[in-house]
Amino acid sequence: MTSQALGMSLAFASAFVTAFSHALLKLGDDKLAMRVWSCLLCGAVALPVALWAGPLPTRLLMLIAAFGVLGGIYQVVLVRSYQLSDFSTAYPVARGMVPLAMALGGVVLLGDRLTLFETIGIFAVTLGVAAMALGKGMSRSGWGLAILAGVTTVGYSLIGATGIR
């Protein structure tokens, strides 16, 4: 299997596990326990790949540690956000800001370049997803935590992009 095929397979597995864990999170009464189980499942999927990869450079280990800290903060903030607000309202807020913030972060911090067409598409996706939450009666705390969940997503995603590069 080529490294590109392996990467695509892992991305697909990650997307499936993420969708499955969010579905369980929405259905579960103990949201923190559901997130812990989801993280353990992700760890179980990632462990064989990590062991296969062998020792990693110190710089990459530092990025992984930073990723883990921000990812942990994200998990706690997301669970609290879902406790304060309906999932169908908090999730679009938490995820709706991510494409735009990631694009801006990529341009400013990683030197990425965007075409006008890509920029318009990113704004359209961001506004479309965020619009799903408008008029749903979320509290200020709910909005704040959902936005913080989005910010932490951007942070760990930028760290991940740096590590991959």
C-alpha positions in Angstrom: 0.0 0.0 0.0 1.4 3.4 -0.9 1.8 6.1 1.7 -0.9 8.1 -0.1 -3.4 5.3 0.0 -2.5 4.7 3.7 -3.0 8.4 4.4 -6.4 8.4 2.7 -7.4 5.2 4.5 -6.5 6.8 7.9 -8.3 10.0 6.9 -11.4 7.9 6.1 -11.2 6.0 9.4 -10.8 9.3 11.3 -13.8 10.8 9.6 -15.9 7.7 10.3 -14.8 7.6 14.0 -15.5 11.3 14.4 -19.0 11.0 12.9 -19.8 7.9 15.0 -18.5 9.6 18.2 -20.5 12.7 17.6 -23.6 10.6 17.0 -23.0 8.8 20.3 -22.4 12.1 22.0 -25.7 13.4 20.9 -27.5 10.3 22.1 -25.7 9.8 25.3 -26.8 11.2 28.7 -23.2 11.3 30.1 -21.5 13.4 27.4 -18.1 13.4 29.1 -18.0 9.6 29.4 -19.0 9.4 25.7 -16.1 11.6 24.7 -13.7 9.6 26.8 -14.8 6.4 25.1 -14.5 8.0 21.7 -11.0 9.2 22.5 -10.0 5.8 23.7 -11.3 4.3 20.4 -9.3 6.9 18.4 -6.2 6.0 20.4 -6.8 2.3 19.8 -7.0 3.0 16.0 -4.0 5.2 16.0 -1.7 3.1 18.2 -0.7 0.5 15.7 0.1 3.2 13.1 2.2 5.1 15.7 4.1 1.9 16.7 4.7 1.1 13.0 6.1 4.6 12.4 8.9 4.1 14.9 10.7 6.8 16.9 9.7 10.4 16.0 11.9 13.5 16.0 11.8 15.7 19.2 10.2 18.6 17.3 7.4 16.4 16.1 6.9 15.0 19.7 6.5 18.6 20.9 3.9 19.3 18.3 2.0 16.1 19.2 2.1 17.1 22.9 0.7 20.6 22.0 -1.9 19.0 19.8 -2.9 16.7 22.7 -3.2 19.6 25.1 -5.4 21.6 22.8 -7.4 18.5 21.8 -8.0 17.8 25.5 -9.2 21.3 26.1 -11.4 21.0 23.0 -13.0 17.8 24.4 -13.9 19.4 27.7 -15.2 22.6 26.1 -17.2 20.8 23.5 -18.9 18.6 26.2 -19.7 21.6 28.3 -21.1 23.4 25.2 -23.3 20.5 24.4 -24.5 20.4 28.0 -25.6 24.1 27.9 -27.0 24.1 24.4 -28.7 21.8 22.0 -26.3 19.8 19.9 -28.0 20.9 16.6 -27.3 24.5 17.6 -23.8 24.3 19.3 -22.2 22.1 16.7 -22.8 24.4 13.7 -21.3 27.3 15.7 -18.3 25.2 16.9 -17.7 23.9 13.4 -19.0 26.8 11.3 -16.1 29.2 12.1 -13.4 26.6 11.5 -13.1 26.8 7.7 -12.6 30.5 7.7 -10.3 30.6 10.7 -8.3 27.7 9.3 -7.9 29.5 6.0 -6.8 32.7 7.7 -4.4 30.8 10.0 -3.0 28.9 7.0 -2.4 32.2 5.1 -0.9 34.1 8.1 1.0 31.3 9.9 1.8 28.7 7.3 2.2 30.9 4.1 -0.7 29.3 2.3 -2.2 31.2 -0.7 -5.9 31.2 -1.6 -7.5 32.1 -4.9 -10.5 34.4 -5.0 -12.7 31.4 -5.9 -11.4 29.4 -2.8 -12.0 32.4 -0.6 -15.6 32.9 -1.7 -16.2 29.2 -1.2 -14.8 29.3 2.3 -16.9 32.3 3.2 -20.0 30.6 1.8 -19.4 27.4 3.8 -18.7 29.3 7.0 -21.8 31.5 6.6 -24.0 28.6 5.6 -23.0 26.4 8.5 -23.2 29.2 11.0 -26.6 30.3 9.7 -28.0 27.0 10.9 -27.6 28.1 14.5 -29.2 31.6 14.2 -32.5 32.1 15.9 -32.1 28.9 18.0 -32.0 30.7 21.4 -28.5 29.7 22.6 -27.3 31.4 25.8 -24.2 33.6 25.9 -22.3 30.9 27.7 -23.4 28.4 25.0 -22.2 30.7 22.3 -18.9 31.4 24.1 -18.2 27.7 24.6 -19.2 26.8 21.1 -16.9 29.5 19.7 -14.1 28.4 22.0 -14.5 24.8 20.8 -14.1 26.2 17.2 -11.0 28.2 18.2 -9.4 25.1 19.8 -10.2 23.1 16.7 -8.4 25.7 14.6 -5.4 25.6 17.1 -4.9 21.9 17.0 -5.5 21.7 13.3 -2.8 24.3 12.6 -0.5 22.4 14.9 -1.3 19.2 13.0 -0.7 20.9 9.6 2.6 22.1 10.8 3.6 18.6 11.9 2.5 17.1 8.6 4.5 19.6 6.6 
